[in-house]
Amino acid sequence: MLLVGEPYWRREPPDQETVAGCHAAVRDDFDDLPGLVRRVQAHGWDVVEMVLADQDSWDRYAAAHWLTLRRWRDAHPDDDLAERFRQELTEDPVRHVRHRREYLGWGVFALLRR
C-alpha cells in the first residue's frame, strides 16, 4: 500500500491570480478530483481509501501554520528571516481566504498496485 497526499482543484480557478494563489504555476499543475483519480489509475494504482480536507480543516491547517510563524518570529525578532515571516503573516491569510480555501483541495489517498 502507498499513501499519497495530493492537491486538486475543488473548483475551476477563474484566473491566473487564483492559480498562483494556490501555489501553482499554471492551471494544469493540478487536476480536479476525478482527473486526479483517473491519473492515479492510469499509472497502475487502485484508490482504496481517501481522506479529503474540507474548508474547516484547511482553515485549521493554515491557521496553525500562521501561529507557528508568529511564535517563531516573536521569539526571534532579529533573525534574518523575521521580515520574510512578517510578510508571509500579512499576505498568506488573505491568499488563503481569497484563493486556496475555495479553489484548492487536498487529499490523502491509499493506493494498491493493480
C-alpha positions in Angstrom: 0.0 0.0 0.0 1.2 3.5 -0.8 -0.1 6.7 0.8 0.0 9.8 -1.3 -1.0 13.4 -0.4 -2.0 15.4 -3.4 -3.7 18.8 -4.1 -6.5 19.1 -6.6 -8.9 21.8 -7.9 -12.1 21.9 -5.9 -13.4 24.4 -8.4 -12.1 25.7 -11.7 -9.8 28.6 -10.9 -11.2 31.8 -12.6 -7.9 33.4 -13.4 -4.1 33.2 -13.2 -4.1 35.2 -9.9 -6.1 32.4 -8.3 -3.8 29.7 -9.8 -0.7 31.5 -8.4 -2.5 32.0 -5.1 -2.8 28.2 -4.9 0.9 27.7 -5.3 0.6 26.5 -8.9 2.4 28.0 -11.9 -0.3 27.1 -14.4 -3.9 25.7 -14.1 -2.7 22.3 -15.4 -0.4 21.8 -12.4 -3.3 20.2 -10.6 -6.2 18.1 -11.8 -9.8 18.2 -10.5 -10.6 15.2 -8.2 -12.0 12.9 -11.0 -8.9 13.8 -13.1 -6.6 13.0 -10.2 -8.2 9.6 -9.6 -8.0 8.8 -13.4 -4.3 9.8 -13.4 -3.6 7.5 -10.4 -5.4 4.7 -12.2 -3.6 5.4 -15.4 -0.3 4.8 -13.5 -1.5 1.3 -12.5 -2.9 2.0 -9.0 -6.3 1.4 -7.4 -7.6 4.1 -5.0 -8.7 2.0 -2.0 -9.2 4.9 0.5 -9.2 8.6 0.5 -9.5 11.4 3.1 -10.2 14.8 1.8 -9.7 18.1 3.6 -12.8 20.3 3.8 -12.7 24.0 4.2 -12.7 23.8 8.0 -9.7 21.5 8.1 -8.0 23.7 5.6 -8.6 26.7 7.9 -7.2 24.9 10.9 -4.2 23.7 9.0 -3.4 27.2 7.6 -4.1 28.9 11.0 -1.8 26.5 12.8 0.9 27.5 10.3 0.4 31.2 10.9 0.5 30.7 14.6 3.8 28.8 14.3 5.3 31.6 12.2 4.1 34.2 14.6 5.5 32.4 17.6 8.8 31.9 15.9 9.0 35.5 14.8 8.2 36.7 18.3 11.0 34.5 19.7 13.5 35.6 17.0 12.8 39.3 16.1 16.3 40.0 15.0 16.7 36.9 12.8 17.3 37.4 9.0 14.0 35.5 8.3 11.9 37.7 10.6 10.9 40.2 7.9 10.1 37.4 5.4 7.9 35.8 8.0 6.2 39.1 8.8 5.4 39.4 5.0 4.0 35.9 5.0 1.9 36.6 8.0 0.5 39.6 6.3 -0.1 38.0 2.8 -0.9 34.4 3.5 -4.2 34.7 5.4 -5.6 36.9 2.5 -4.3 34.4 -0.1 -5.9 31.6 1.9 -9.4 33.1 2.1 -9.2 34.5 -1.4 -7.8 31.5 -3.3 -6.9 28.3 -1.5 -10.0 27.9 0.7 -12.4 27.9 -2.2 -10.4 26.5 -5.1 -7.7 24.1 -3.8 -8.5 20.7 -2.3 -6.1 18.3 -0.6 -6.5 14.6 -0.2 -4.6 11.7 1.2 -5.1 8.6 -0.9 -4.3 5.0 -0.1 -3.3 3.1 -3.2 -2.7 -0.5 -4.1 -0.8 -1.6 -7.2 -3.0 -3.3 -9.8 
